Amino acid sequence: MTEARFIDTFGRVHRDLRVSVTDRCNLRCTYCMPPDFADWMPGDHLLSVDELMTVIEVAVEGGIESIRLTGGEPLVRPDIVDIVRRINALPTPPRVTLTTNALKLAELAQPLKDAGLERVNISLDTLDADRFRRLTYRDRYADALAGIEAALAAGLHPVKVNTVLMRGINDDEAVPMLRHAIEHGWHLRFIEQMPLDAHASWDRAEMVTAAEIHDLLEQEFTLTPTGQRGSAPAEEFLVDGGPATVGIIASVSKPFCAACDRLRLTADGQVRNCLFAREETDVRATLRDPELSDEQRRAEIARLFAQATWEKLPGHGINDPSFIQPDRPMSAIGG
Ligand SMILES: C[S@@+](CC[C@H](N)C(=O)[O-])C[C@H]1O[C@@H](n2cnc3c(N)ncnc32)[C@H](O)[C@@H]1O
């Protein structure tokens, strides 16, 4: 284990880095990005593969052991397989996973596996093609399902499928989704909707809570807590005695900030110490500073990471009356 350098004032050691590689997406999920979204990051703000690799190398030297590639949609970035390959070619490679809507996985699952990708988290909120189109503003349900099949066939196990339940929209699908997941070898996890939508319309009272999801599932299945959690956000349950399991991620109603070991890098080179952080630490300027030698650049990036970590607050604060939603939507932060 590398000596940990990313420690905060509460003693939390950070070993997981979420790296957003783009803010672009081929879907427009209603709770993430408006259908007519146009406020894209300027192309020259996006980090190149070489720049990403410099940051990732420094992060790994600072104790980061797992990298989750995300976006926007990470698979719309043309060099995504190269990014995975280069991370795996590091002297001490971190584990590399990826969060995706699966639309491009039919063509990319095997190349990603060959490049060293460990597994994927796939986002899917419905098993109904019409509903998928209404939720995402794109008629791509069949592509998402084909992508999940491809991930299973390529051995990107366990294939975790993440579902956000929304009241009156898809909360009638909890049981059918779990049944389908068990039948098809997906590992399903339900996630509470968080205040990260671009139009700031999230309403705590409307949110389908983890407790409700648990009750909905218990009408049909027997759930037994596995008791395994650690820094992982999902509370896991055996379904009907196992071996199938289901996860419920109570980001809002039962925050897991005290065990958080995650840092984030946005596609335009900003370090965030929390999904809900109000402040970011710029590493892009350091990456592009022509006055710095490579050694100075790396030392400064390590210092910026350590400082951003040190400034991390005890919790995300969603439940505080003074909570203010981040300026950027989830698609631009990197989910
Ligand atoms: C922003 S997406 C990025 C990666 C990729 N495009 C995908 O679909 O997985 C990552 C995850 O964030 C989730 N997400 C986006 N906005 C959210 C919100 N307001 N609350 C909870 N989850 C959200 C999505 O459902 C998805 O599972």
The ligand as a MOL file (V3000), in Angstrom:
LIG
                    3D

  0  0  0     0  0            999 V3000
M  V30 BEGIN CTAB
M  V30 COUNTS 27 29 0 0 0
M  V30 BEGIN ATOM
M  V30 1 C -23.8450 11.6150 -14.0610 0
M  V30 2 S -23.8500 9.9100 -14.5920 0 CHG=1
M  V30 3 C -22.2860 9.8740 -15.3980 0
M  V30 4 C -21.8690 8.5550 -15.9300 0
M  V30 5 C -22.6890 7.9310 -17.0410 0
M  V30 6 N -23.1240 8.8360 -18.0530 0
M  V30 7 C -23.8560 7.1680 -16.4790 0
M  V30 8 O -24.9620 7.3240 -16.9860 0
M  V30 9 O -23.6530 6.3850 -15.5600 0 CHG=-1
M  V30 10 C -23.4990 8.9770 -13.1340 0
M  V30 11 C -24.6510 8.6130 -12.2750 0
M  V30 12 O -25.1720 9.7750 -11.6900 0
M  V30 13 C -26.5340 9.5540 -11.4930 0
M  V30 14 N -27.1860 10.8290 -11.2740 0
M  V30 15 C -27.2180 11.9230 -12.0590 0
M  V30 16 N -27.9200 12.9090 -11.4890 0
M  V30 17 C -28.3390 12.4270 -10.2890 0
M  V30 18 C -29.1020 12.9580 -9.2110 0
M  V30 19 N -29.5990 14.1840 -9.2670 0
M  V30 20 N -29.3200 12.1750 -8.1420 0
M  V30 21 C -28.8320 10.9030 -8.0850 0
M  V30 22 N -28.0910 10.3600 -9.0630 0
M  V30 23 C -27.8550 11.0970 -10.1430 0
M  V30 24 C -26.9710 8.8690 -12.7500 0
M  V30 25 O -28.1740 8.1730 -12.5680 0
M  V30 26 C -25.8130 7.9260 -12.9720 0
M  V30 27 O -26.0610 6.7040 -12.3280 0
M  V30 END ATOM
M  V30 BEGIN BOND
M  V30 1 1 1 2
M  V30 2 1 2 3
M  V30 3 1 2 10
M  V30 4 1 3 4
M  V30 5 1 4 5
M  V30 6 1 5 6
M  V30 7 1 5 7
M  V30 8 2 7 8
M  V30 9 1 7 9
M  V30 10 1 10 11
M  V30 11 1 11 12
M  V30 12 1 11 26
M  V30 13 1 12 13
M  V30 14 1 13 14
M  V30 15 1 13 24
M  V30 16 1 14 15
M  V30 17 1 14 23
M  V30 18 2 15 16
M  V30 19 1 16 17
M  V30 20 1 17 18
M  V30 21 2 17 23
M  V30 22 1 18 19
M  V30 23 2 18 20
M  V30 24 1 20 21
M  V30 25 2 21 22
M  V30 26 1 22 23
M  V30 27 1 24 25
M  V30 28 1 24 26
M  V30 29 1 26 27
M  V30 END BOND
M  V30 END CTAB
M  END
